[in-house]
Each structure stands twice: as structure tokens, then as C-alpha cells.
Amino acid sequence: MAERCMAAAALACLALLVSGADALEARLPGGLPLGNAVSAAALVLAAWAALRLAAKGSRLRGIALCALVLSALWLPASILLAGNLELNFAGRAGRAWTVLTAIATLAAFGSLAAAAASRWKARSP
């Protein structure tokens, strides 16, 4: 049941990001934009839900674990690449961040989709 809540929260974060709500520009204590925190939360929640859904000992569980680690490291790595909390990039760092973000997003949401499909398939007669 918790994995359903995590998956729903990840999708809600994703929907909020896609909406482009003005609130995403608000600053959290310390100066981090809310949108960056929501992005990180979406990745971590999706990967964590995938890990909980994947069967123990399965290859998919290992993939979900890797996705979770990558998702947890996405925000710190992004800040290091950008050199700022706003994640403003220039040149090679921007291209590297785009690749990092694409891989993290595909890993988190791809493993969630695969784990959900696997769980559904296992329960079907």
C-alpha cells in the first residue's frame, strides 16, 4: 500500500512540474528553489516505489535500487555541476546535466513502470 502512495506522490510531483506553477519558484530555507526539491522528490519517490514493488532477489529489484541511488544523488550532483542552487548551467555542464537528468528520470520512472507491470503480471491468473 505504501508503494502506491509513493507512486501517486511521484506522479503528483511530476504533474506539478509539468504545470509550471509559479509556486515552484518559491525559495526553501537555505535558498533552494521549491521546483528543484520537487524534481528530486519525484525521482526518489518513483524509484523507492519501484524498489518496494519489485520482487526480492529479482534483477528488477537491483535495477530499482540503482535507480534509487541515482535519484538520491541527482540533486547534489546537479548543484555541483551548476555551481548554484538555481541549477543555471552553461556549456558542457549543461549538456552533462541534461544527460544526467534524462538517465535519472528514465531509471526512476522506467523502473517504476516495470515493477508495477511485473507485480500486476504476477497477480494475474
Buried (B, 14 or more C-beta within 10 A) or exposed (E): EEBEEBBEBBBBBBEBBEEEBEEBEEEEEEEBBBBBBBBBBBBBBBBBBBBBBBEEEEEBBEBBBBBBEBBBBBBEBBBEBBEEBBBEBEEEBBEBBEEBBEBBBEBBBBBBEBBBEBBEEEEEE
